[in-house]
Amino acid sequence: MDDIDIDKDGFLNLSEFLILCRSNFDNGNAEGELRAAFDLYDQDKNGLISAQELHLVLNELGMTCSVEKCVRMVASADADKDGNINFKEFRKMMKSTAKE
């Protein structure tokens, strides 16, 4: 967590989360890597990442993050405002932050 928490506020913000997700991507297989990353967070395999799933996975990875913070992270990428992140939204979020 200390390596990822760039601003050292004790929380993982969206930018820091995206850096974590992108850190293992291989440019030669970006779509496959994106799908693998998405599938890791889509715990119930319904094609959506909920705040609860994000919370579960981040905490399993040892990154303490409140459900409320996960709700805010999901909301920031939720283009269709259904309360979840679908693969299209996930891909757009990852590609837009890769350009930053």
Contacts in CASP RR format, 6 or more apart in sequence:
PFRMAT RR
TARGET T0000
AUTHOR 0000-0000-0000
METHOD contacts of the structure
MODEL  1
MDDIDIDKDGFLNLSEFLILCRSNFDNGNAEGELRAAFDLYDQDKNGLIS
AQELHLVLNELGMTCSVEKCVRMVASADADKDGNINFKEFRKMMKSTAKE
1 10 0 8 1.000
1 12 0 8 1.000
1 62 0 8 1.000
1 63 0 8 1.000
1 64 0 8 1.000
2 8 0 8 1.000
4 12 0 8 1.000
4 16 0 8 1.000
4 19 0 8 1.000
4 20 0 8 1.000
4 63 0 8 1.000
5 11 0 8 1.000
5 12 0 8 1.000
5 16 0 8 1.000
6 15 0 8 1.000
6 16 0 8 1.000
6 19 0 8 1.000
7 13 0 8 1.000
7 16 0 8 1.000
11 65 0 8 1.000
11 69 0 8 1.000
12 20 0 8 1.000
12 58 0 8 1.000
12 63 0 8 1.000
12 65 0 8 1.000
12 69 0 8 1.000
12 73 0 8 1.000
13 73 0 8 1.000
14 72 0 8 1.000
14 73 0 8 1.000
14 76 0 8 1.000
14 77 0 8 1.000
15 97 0 8 1.000
15 100 0 8 1.000
17 58 0 8 1.000
17 73 0 8 1.000
18 93 0 8 1.000
18 94 0 8 1.000
18 97 0 8 1.000
19 97 0 8 1.000
20 63 0 8 1.000
21 37 0 8 1.000
21 94 0 8 1.000
22 94 0 8 1.000
22 97 0 8 1.000
22 98 0 8 1.000
24 33 0 8 1.000
24 37 0 8 1.000
25 33 0 8 1.000
25 34 0 8 1.000
25 37 0 8 1.000
25 94 0 8 1.000
26 33 0 8 1.000
34 87 0 8 1.000
34 90 0 8 1.000
34 91 0 8 1.000
34 94 0 8 1.000
35 87 0 8 1.000
37 90 0 8 1.000
37 94 0 8 1.000
38 47 0 8 1.000
38 49 0 8 1.000
38 87 0 8 1.000
38 90 0 8 1.000
39 45 0 8 1.000
40 57 0 8 1.000
41 49 0 8 1.000
41 53 0 8 1.000
41 54 0 8 1.000
41 57 0 8 1.000
42 48 0 8 1.000
42 49 0 8 1.000
42 53 0 8 1.000
43 53 0 8 1.000
43 56 0 8 1.000
43 57 0 8 1.000
44 53 0 8 1.000
47 86 0 8 1.000
47 87 0 8 1.000
48 82 0 8 1.000
48 84 0 8 1.000
48 85 0 8 1.000
48 86 0 8 1.000
49 74 0 8 1.000
49 84 0 8 1.000
49 85 0 8 1.000
49 86 0 8 1.000
49 90 0 8 1.000
50 74 0 8 1.000
50 83 0 8 1.000
50 84 0 8 1.000
51 67 0 8 1.000
51 70 0 8 1.000
51 71 0 8 1.000
51 73 0 8 1.000
51 74 0 8 1.000
51 83 0 8 1.000
52 67 0 8 1.000
52 70 0 8 1.000
54 65 0 8 1.000
54 70 0 8 1.000
54 73 0 8 1.000
54 74 0 8 1.000
55 65 0 8 1.000
55 66 0 8 1.000
55 67 0 8 1.000
55 70 0 8 1.000
58 64 0 8 1.000
58 65 0 8 1.000
58 70 0 8 1.000
59 65 0 8 1.000
74 83 0 8 1.000
74 84 0 8 1.000
74 85 0 8 1.000
75 83 0 8 1.000
77 85 0 8 1.000
77 89 0 8 1.000
77 90 0 8 1.000
77 92 0 8 1.000
77 93 0 8 1.000
78 84 0 8 1.000
78 85 0 8 1.000
78 89 0 8 1.000
79 89 0 8 1.000
79 92 0 8 1.000
80 86 0 8 1.000
80 89 0 8 1.000
85 93 0 8 1.000
END
